[in-house]
């Protein structure tokens, strides 16, 4: 006899059909996927809310506590005896069904111990059903194969996020109540319209966030020292704060003790780490807060309310993953609007050379530039494939992957087996990424040299901000000494050596006290 009905799913929306179907199961009128009657003995419905630690992504737009609230309302008004168990997201694994069942047992203090003799799994997703069937469980197929062809919760959610007017049809009032009261439909539509963020909430699905976080932490002291002279006390916002390293430094400053420190981060891996550090008391300033916000879906903060906005290694990503100059212009406009009179925006990022179209030569110390490209898989073997190639032998690989993933033109001419001719902008784009074997495909999405310093100055001034005279482009000599010079020589068209150009920008822009 079945005493437990497990309903695994993300449960962003609940439907009228689910109520009817589960009521039939509870009353002993349901059949399994083989058409066999499911006999029950006063069963409890266990709603396993998967991806409970994810929210504000296209796949998981609503936080788990809102989903749980809707389930509890439904269970109460429909008189369906229920339990709600959150299940955190894990890396893809065939053991996910087993993990979910263990989570149910743990969350209920072993009062519910699912096994194939007492539990049926209610799911319409074939891949999910297969995992539970492999463990010996019977499947109640829900919407799958039903003669009425009911709309699935996922279909309703997709309609909501697409802005379709009839998405509410068939959705249970419990979900509608939560969505309407907390403005979740608008939130989901905002996520769906974001041109930058992937379905899972990050900028790219191929980024190695561990190495990304480590690099950001390692550079935090240097970046804070660069920004500190320009910081204005008050509400200080770090947009794209990664793991919060910059705010850690700000929190230690006695002159900023009365300031609010606010971190904005979109990637769930990084946002979770910020909140984890905050819970451990890492931030000396108790007025430190973190939010997951969509940086291109409208104003982050009310107009003229932010004293200092920090952006580090962010603007090139907005350009690269968004709609290029259009997205960047919109972002700069939002930053300008939120900046208070006398407030400041401090932007540190990569930068293109001042004479981007100048024709130059790149002569590599090793490797044949005629080496053909291969198809990379995006897996762990890519790094070994690339590391086996001398630097000059990576030119064609870069040309193939960068043009395909960034959408930018990148052309060159072979001069001899070690030398290529190309524009200075394209030369620096190549040299900026040629070492990134561990995250090659992720980096090829990004354009480091799209804007020059003059481009930046004109863009910022067009939004009413004044550029500090101490701003400008600069060259990272560590990159020159450790990355560029050991690999290649930069030459003019006559073969004479050229100095390596500027690689980064420090932009300090203020809103005048009187507009």
C-alpha positions as CSV (number, residue, x, y, z in Angstrom):
1,X,0.0,0.0,0.0
2,X,1.3,3.5,-0.9
3,X,1.7,5.8,2.0
4,X,3.8,8.5,0.3
5,X,3.4,10.4,-3.0
6,X,6.6,12.2,-4.0
7,X,6.2,15.1,-6.4
8,X,9.6,16.2,-7.5
9,X,10.0,19.5,-9.4
10,X,10.9,23.1,-9.2
11,X,7.2,24.1,-8.6
12,X,7.4,27.7,-9.7
13,X,3.7,27.4,-10.7
14,X,1.0,25.0,-9.5
15,X,-1.9,24.0,-11.7
16,X,-5.5,23.1,-11.3
17,X,-4.7,19.8,-13.1
18,X,-2.1,18.9,-10.4
19,X,-4.8,19.2,-7.7
20,X,-7.3,17.0,-9.6
21,X,-4.6,14.4,-10.4
22,X,-3.2,14.3,-6.8
23,X,-6.7,14.1,-5.3
24,X,-7.4,11.1,-7.5
25,X,-4.2,9.5,-6.2
26,X,-4.9,10.2,-2.6
27,X,-8.4,8.7,-3.0
28,X,-7.1,5.6,-4.6
29,X,-8.4,6.3,-8.1
30,X,-5.0,6.8,-9.8
31,X,-3.0,4.4,-12.0
32,X,0.7,4.2,-12.7
33,X,2.5,4.5,-16.0
34,X,1.6,0.8,-16.8
35,X,-2.1,1.4,-16.1
36,X,-2.1,-0.5,-12.8
37,X,-4.3,0.9,-10.0
38,X,-2.2,2.6,-7.2
39,X,-3.6,1.3,-3.9
40,X,-3.1,3.8,-1.1
41,X,-3.4,4.0,2.7
42,X,-4.0,7.6,3.8
43,X,-0.9,8.9,1.8
44,X,1.0,12.1,2.4
45,X,2.1,14.2,-0.6
46,X,5.7,15.3,-0.4
47,X,6.5,18.2,-2.6
48,X,10.3,18.0,-3.3
49,X,11.2,21.5,-4.4
50,X,14.4,21.1,-6.4
51,X,16.9,23.9,-7.2
52,X,15.8,25.4,-3.9
53,X,19.1,27.3,-3.6
54,X,18.6,29.0,-7.0
55,X,16.5,32.0,-7.9
56,X,16.5,35.0,-10.2
57,X,17.5,32.9,-13.2
58,X,15.5,32.0,-16.3
59,X,15.3,28.4,-15.2
60,X,14.5,29.3,-11.6
61,X,13.0,32.8,-11.5
62,X,11.3,32.5,-8.1
63,X,13.0,31.8,-4.7
64,X,12.2,28.6,-2.9
65,X,10.4,30.3,0.0
66,X,7.8,31.8,-2.4
67,X,7.3,28.4,-4.1
68,X,6.9,26.8,-0.7
69,X,4.4,29.4,0.4
70,X,2.2,28.7,-2.7
71,X,2.4,24.9,-2.0
72,X,1.3,25.4,1.7
73,X,-1.6,27.6,0.6
74,X,-2.7,25.0,-2.0
75,X,-2.5,22.2,0.5
76,X,-4.6,24.1,3.0
77,X,-7.4,25.3,0.7
78,X,-7.6,21.9,-1.1
79,X,-7.3,19.8,2.1
80,X,-4.4,17.8,0.7
81,X,-2.1,16.5,3.5
82,X,1.4,17.7,2.3
83,X,5.0,18.2,3.3
84,X,7.4,20.5,1.5
85,X,11.1,19.5,1.3
86,X,13.7,21.8,-0.3
87,X,16.4,20.1,-2.4
88,X,19.5,22.1,-3.3
89,X,20.8,22.0,-6.8
90,X,23.8,19.7,-7.5
91,X,26.0,19.1,-10.5
92,X,24.2,16.9,-13.1
93,X,24.2,13.3,-11.8
94,X,22.2,10.1,-12.4
95,X,22.0,9.8,-8.6
96,X,19.8,12.9,-8.3
97,X,16.7,10.8,-7.5
98,X,18.6,9.1,-4.7
99,X,19.8,12.5,-3.4
100,X,16.2,13.8,-3.4
101,X,14.9,10.7,-1.5
102,X,17.6,11.1,1.1
103,X,16.8,14.8,1.5
104,X,13.1,13.9,2.2
105,X,14.2,11.4,4.9
106,X,16.5,13.9,6.5
107,X,14.1,16.8,6.3
108,X,11.3,14.8,8.0
109,X,13.6,13.4,10.7
110,X,13.0,9.9,9.2
111,X,9.2,10.1,9.7
112,X,9.0,9.7,6.0
113,X,11.3,6.9,4.6
114,X,10.5,6.5,0.9
115,X,11.1,3.1,-0.7
116,X,9.5,1.3,-3.7
117,X,7.1,-0.6,-1.5
118,X,5.4,2.5,0.1
119,X,6.1,5.4,-2.3
120,X,5.0,6.4,-5.8
121,X,6.7,9.2,-7.8
122,X,4.4,11.7,-9.5
123,X,6.2,13.2,-12.5
124,X,5.6,13.9,-16.1
125,X,9.2,14.4,-17.0
126,X,10.6,11.2,-18.8
127,X,14.2,11.8,-17.7
128,X,13.2,12.2,-14.1
129,X,10.9,9.1,-14.2
130,X,13.7,7.0,-15.6
131,X,15.9,7.8,-12.6
132,X,13.3,6.7,-10.1
133,X,12.3,3.7,-12.2
134,X,15.9,2.5,-12.1
135,X,15.6,2.5,-8.3
136,X,12.4,0.4,-8.5
137,X,9.8,3.1,-8.0
138,X,6.4,3.1,-9.7
139,X,5.6,6.3,-11.7
140,X,2.3,8.2,-11.7
141,X,2.8,10.1,-15.1
142,X,0.8,13.2,-14.3
143,X,0.3,15.2,-17.5
144,X,2.3,12.8,-19.7
145,X,0.0,10.8,-21.9
146,X,-3.1,12.2,-20.3
147,X,-6.1,12.2,-22.8
148,X,-6.9,15.9,-21.9
149,X,-3.4,17.0,-22.8
150,X,-3.3,19.4,-19.9
151,X,-0.8,22.3,-19.8
152,X,2.3,21.5,-17.7
153,X,3.6,23.9,-15.0
154,X,6.7,24.5,-17.2
155,X,4.5,25.4,-20.2
156,X,2.6,27.9,-18.0
157,X,5.9,29.3,-16.7
158,X,7.4,29.7,-20.1
159,X,4.2,31.5,-21.2
160,X,4.5,33.9,-18.2
161,X,8.1,34.7,-19.0
162,X,7.3,35.2,-22.6
163,X,4.6,37.8,-21.6
164,X,1.8,35.8,-23.1
165,X,-1.5,37.1,-21.8
166,X,-3.2,33.7,-21.2
167,X,-0.5,32.3,-18.9
168,X,-2.8,32.4,-15.9
169,X,-5.2,29.9,-17.5
170,X,-5.2,26.7,-15.5
171,X,-2.8,28.0,-12.9
172,X,-4.0,27.4,-9.3
173,X,-5.1,30.4,-7.3
174,X,-2.4,29.7,-4.7
175,X,0.3,30.4,-7.2
176,X,-1.5,33.4,-8.6
177,X,-1.9,34.8,-5.1
178,X,1.8,34.6,-4.4
179,X,2.8,35.9,-7.8
180,X,0.5,38.9,-7.7
181,X,1.3,39.9,-4.1
182,X,5.0,39.9,-4.6
183,X,5.2,41.1,-8.2
184,X,6.9,37.9,-9.4
185,X,5.4,38.0,-12.9
186,X,7.3,41.3,-13.5
187,X,10.4,39.8,-12.0
188,X,10.2,36.8,-14.3
189,X,9.6,38.9,-17.4
190,X,12.7,41.0,-16.5
191,X,14.9,37.9,-16.3
192,X,13.6,36.6,-19.6
193,X,14.4,39.9,-21.3
194,X,18.0,40.1,-20.0
195,X,20.4,39.9,-22.9
196,X,23.4,39.2,-20.7
197,X,22.5,36.5,-18.2
198,X,22.3,32.8,-19.2
199,X,19.5,30.4,-18.2
200,X,21.4,29.4,-15.1
201,X,21.9,33.0,-14.0
202,X,25.6,33.6,-14.9
203,X,27.2,35.3,-17.8
204,X,28.4,32.1,-19.5
205,X,27.9,28.4,-18.8
206,X,31.6,27.6,-19.5
207,X,33.1,29.8,-16.9
208,X,35.2,28.2,-14.2
209,X,34.0,30.2,-11.2
210,X,36.6,28.8,-8.8
211,X,39.5,30.1,-10.7
212,X,37.6,33.3,-11.5
213,X,36.9,33.9,-7.8
214,X,40.5,33.1,-6.9
215,X,41.9,35.6,-9.4
216,X,39.5,38.3,-8.2
217,X,40.5,37.7,-4.5
218,X,44.2,37.8,-5.4
219,X,43.8,41.2,-7.1
220,X,41.5,42.8,-4.5
221,X,44.2,44.6,-2.6
222,X,45.7,46.2,-5.7
223,X,42.3,47.2,-7.0
224,X,41.2,48.7,-3.8
225,X,44.3,50.8,-3.5
226,X,43.7,52.0,-7.0
227,X,40.1,53.0,-6.2
228,X,40.4,54.2,-2.5
229,X,41.5,57.8,-3.2
230,X,38.3,58.5,-5.1
231,X,35.7,56.8,-2.9
232,X,33.0,59.1,-1.6
233,X,31.4,58.0,1.8
234,X,27.7,57.2,1.8
235,X,25.9,54.5,-0.1
236,X,28.8,52.6,-1.8
237,X,27.8,50.0,-4.4
238,X,30.0,47.4,-6.0
239,X,28.3,46.2,-9.2
240,X,29.5,42.8,-10.2
241,X,31.1,42.3,-6.8
242,X,32.1,38.6,-7.4
243,X,32.8,37.3,-3.9
244,X,32.7,40.7,-2.2
245,X,36.5,41.1,-1.9
246,X,36.4,44.8,-2.6
247,X,33.7,45.4,0.0
248,X,35.8,43.4,2.5
249,X,38.5,46.1,2.1
250,X,36.0,48.9,2.2
251,X,34.5,47.5,5.4
252,X,37.9,47.9,7.2
253,X,38.2,51.6,6.4
254,X,37.4,53.7,9.6
255,X,36.3,56.7,7.4
256,X,33.7,54.5,5.8
257,X,32.3,53.0,9.0
258,X,29.0,55.0,8.6
259,X,28.6,54.0,5.0
260,X,26.3,51.4,3.6
261,X,28.2,48.8,1.5
262,X,26.1,47.1,-1.1
263,X,27.2,44.3,-3.4
264,X,25.4,43.4,-6.6
265,X,26.1,40.1,-8.2
266,X,24.2,38.0,-10.8
267,X,26.1,34.6,-10.8
268,X,24.5,32.3,-8.2
269,X,27.9,30.7,-7.3
270,X,29.4,34.1,-6.5
271,X,26.3,35.6,-4.8
272,X,26.1,32.5,-2.5
273,X,29.7,32.9,-1.5
274,X,29.0,36.6,-0.6
275,X,26.2,35.6,1.7
276,X,28.3,32.8,3.1
277,X,31.1,35.2,4.0
278,X,28.6,37.7,5.5
279,X,27.1,34.9,7.7
280,X,30.6,34.2,9.0
281,X,31.2,37.8,10.0
282,X,33.9,38.5,7.3
283,X,32.7,42.0,6.7
284,X,33.8,44.4,9.5
285,X,31.0,46.9,8.6
286,X,27.6,45.4,9.7
287,X,25.9,47.6,7.1
288,X,27.0,45.3,4.3
289,X,24.3,43.9,2.0
290,X,24.2,41.7,-1.1
291,X,21.5,41.6,-3.8
292,X,21.0,39.6,-7.0
293,X,19.9,42.2,-9.5
294,X,19.6,42.4,-13.3
295,X,22.0,45.2,-14.2
296,X,20.5,45.8,-17.6
297,X,16.8,45.6,-16.9
298,X,16.3,49.1,-15.5
299,X,17.5,51.2,-12.6
300,X,19.4,49.5,-9.9
301,X,18.7,52.3,-7.4
302,X,16.6,55.5,-7.3
303,X,18.0,58.5,-9.1
304,X,20.7,60.5,-7.3
305,X,21.0,58.2,-4.3
306,X,24.4,56.5,-4.6
307,X,27.6,58.2,-3.4
308,X,30.1,55.7,-5.0
309,X,29.6,53.1,-7.6
310,X,32.5,50.6,-8.2
311,X,32.8,48.4,-11.3
312,X,35.8,46.2,-11.7
313,X,36.3,44.0,-14.8
314,X,32.6,44.3,-15.5
315,X,32.0,46.7,-18.4
316,X,33.8,44.6,-21.0
317,X,31.4,41.7,-20.0
318,X,28.4,43.9,-20.5
319,X,29.7,44.8,-23.9
320,X,30.6,41.2,-24.8
321,X,27.5,39.3,-23.5
322,X,25.0,42.0,-24.2
323,X,24.3,44.0,-27.4
324,X,27.7,45.6,-27.6
325,X,27.7,49.4,-27.5
326,X,23.9,49.6,-27.0
327,X,24.0,47.6,-23.8
328,X,27.1,49.5,-22.5
329,X,25.5,52.9,-23.2
330,X,22.4,51.8,-21.4
331,X,24.4,50.7,-18.4
332,X,26.4,53.9,-18.2
333,X,23.2,55.8,-18.3
334,X,21.8,53.9,-15.3
335,X,25.0,54.5,-13.4
336,X,24.9,58.2,-14.2
337,X,21.3,58.4,-13.1
338,X,21.8,56.8,-9.7
339,X,24.9,58.9,-8.9
340,X,24.2,61.6,-6.3
341,X,25.5,65.1,-6.9
342,X,29.2,65.1,-6.0
343,X,29.1,61.3,-6.2
344,X,31.5,59.2,-8.3
345,X,31.7,56.2,-10.5
346,X,35.0,54.3,-10.4
347,X,35.5,51.9,-13.3
348,X,38.5,49.7,-13.7
349,X,38.7,47.4,-16.7
350,X,40.6,46.3,-19.8
351,X,41.0,48.8,-22.6
352,X,41.9,48.8,-26.3
353,X,45.0,50.6,-27.6
354,X,44.8,54.2,-28.6
355,X,45.6,53.6,-32.3
356,X,43.5,50.4,-32.8
357,X,43.5,50.2,-36.6
358,X,47.3,50.6,-37.0
359,X,48.8,47.7,-38.9
360,X,51.4,45.8,-37.0
361,X,53.3,42.5,-37.0
362,X,53.2,39.8,-34.2
363,X,56.3,37.6,-34.3
364,X,56.1,34.5,-32.0
365,X,59.1,33.0,-30.4
366,X,57.8,29.5,-30.9
367,X,55.1,27.7,-32.8
368,X,54.0,27.7,-36.5
369,X,51.2,30.2,-37.0
370,X,49.9,28.1,-39.9
371,X,48.9,25.3,-37.5
372,X,45.2,24.5,-38.2
373,X,42.5,24.9,-35.6
374,X,40.7,21.9,-34.0
375,X,37.2,21.6,-32.6
376,X,37.2,21.9,-28.8
377,X,34.6,20.2,-26.7
378,X,34.3,22.5,-23.8
379,X,35.4,19.7,-21.5
380,X,38.5,19.2,-19.3
381,X,40.5,17.8,-22.2
382,X,40.6,21.2,-23.9
383,X,43.3,22.6,-21.6
384,X,45.7,19.8,-22.4
385,X,45.0,20.1,-26.1
386,X,45.9,23.8,-26.0
387,X,48.8,23.5,-23.7
388,X,50.4,21.1,-26.1
389,X,50.5,23.9,-28.7
390,X,53.3,26.5,-28.7
391,X,51.8,30.0,-28.5
392,X,52.3,30.7,-32.2
393,X,50.4,27.5,-33.1
394,X,47.3,28.9,-31.3
395,X,46.6,31.7,-33.7
396,X,44.2,29.8,-36.0
397,X,42.5,28.3,-32.9
398,X,41.9,31.8,-31.6
399,X,40.7,33.1,-35.0
400,X,38.1,30.3,-35.1
401,X,36.9,30.4,-31.6
402,X,36.9,34.2,-31.0
403,X,35.0,35.0,-34.1
404,X,32.5,32.3,-33.5
405,X,31.8,33.1,-29.8
406,X,32.3,36.8,-29.6
407,X,30.7,37.7,-32.9
408,X,33.5,40.1,-33.7
409,X,35.6,40.2,-36.9
410,X,39.2,39.1,-36.3
411,X,41.4,38.7,-39.4
412,X,45.1,38.3,-40.0
413,X,47.6,37.5,-42.7
414,X,50.4,35.0,-42.5
415,X,53.8,36.6,-43.2
416,X,56.0,33.6,-42.4
417,X,55.8,30.6,-40.1
418,X,56.3,32.7,-37.0
419,X,54.7,36.0,-38.0
420,X,51.3,37.4,-38.7
421,X,50.1,40.9,-39.8
422,X,47.0,42.4,-38.3
423,X,45.6,45.5,-36.6
424,X,46.9,46.6,-33.3
425,X,43.5,46.1,-31.7
426,X,43.4,42.5,-33.0
427,X,46.9,41.8,-31.9
428,X,46.1,42.9,-28.3
429,X,42.9,40.9,-28.3
430,X,44.9,37.8,-29.1
431,X,47.7,38.5,-26.6
432,X,45.2,39.2,-23.8
433,X,43.7,35.7,-24.1
434,X,46.4,33.4,-25.6
435,X,47.4,32.1,-22.1
436,X,43.9,31.2,-20.9
437,X,44.0,27.5,-21.6
438,X,41.9,26.5,-18.6
439,X,39.0,28.8,-19.6
440,X,39.7,29.2,-23.3
441,X,36.1,28.9,-24.6
442,X,34.7,31.1,-21.9
443,X,37.3,33.8,-22.6
444,X,36.6,33.8,-26.3
445,X,33.1,35.2,-25.7
446,X,34.7,38.4,-24.4
447,X,36.0,41.5,-26.2
448,X,38.8,43.2,-24.2
449,X,39.8,45.8,-26.7
450,X,36.5,47.1,-28.1
451,X,36.8,50.6,-26.5
452,X,39.7,53.0,-26.4
453,X,40.3,55.6,-23.7
454,X,38.8,58.3,-26.1
455,X,35.7,56.1,-26.6
456,X,35.3,55.9,-22.8
457,X,35.6,59.6,-22.2
458,X,33.1,60.5,-24.9
459,X,30.6,57.9,-23.7
460,X,30.7,59.0,-20.1
461,X,30.5,62.7,-20.8
462,X,27.5,62.1,-23.0
463,X,25.6,61.0,-19.8
464,X,26.4,64.2,-17.9
465,X,29.3,63.0,-15.8
466,X,32.7,64.8,-15.6
467,X,35.8,62.8,-16.1
468,X,38.5,63.2,-13.4
469,X,41.9,64.4,-14.9
470,X,43.6,61.5,-13.1
471,X,41.6,59.0,-15.2
472,X,43.1,57.4,-18.3
473,X,44.5,54.3,-19.8
474,X,47.5,52.5,-18.4
475,X,49.7,49.6,-19.2
476,X,50.0,46.6,-16.9
477,X,53.7,46.0,-17.0
478,X,53.4,42.7,-15.2
479,X,51.5,41.4,-18.2
480,X,54.2,42.8,-20.5
481,X,57.0,41.1,-18.6
482,X,55.3,37.8,-17.8
483,X,52.8,37.2,-20.6
484,X,53.5,39.3,-23.7
485,X,57.3,39.7,-24.1
486,X,58.2,36.0,-23.4
487,X,55.8,34.9,-26.1
488,X,56.0,37.4,-29.0
489,X,57.4,40.6,-30.3
490,X,55.3,43.5,-31.5
491,X,56.7,45.2,-34.6
492,X,55.7,47.9,-37.1
493,X,55.1,47.0,-40.7
494,X,58.8,47.6,-41.4
495,X,59.8,45.1,-38.8
496,X,61.0,47.6,-36.2
497,X,60.1,46.8,-32.5
498,X,57.2,48.6,-31.0
499,X,56.4,49.2,-27.3
500,X,53.4,47.2,-26.0
501,X,50.4,49.6,-25.7
502,X,48.1,50.4,-22.8
503,X,46.0,47.4,-21.6
504,X,43.7,48.8,-18.9
505,X,41.6,51.9,-18.0
506,X,40.9,53.6,-14.7
507,X,37.9,55.8,-15.2
508,X,36.8,58.2,-12.5
509,X,33.6,60.1,-13.3
510,X,31.7,62.5,-11.1
511,X,28.2,64.0,-11.2
512,X,28.6,67.8,-10.7
513,X,27.2,69.2,-7.5
514,X,24.9,71.3,-9.7
515,X,23.5,69.6,-12.8
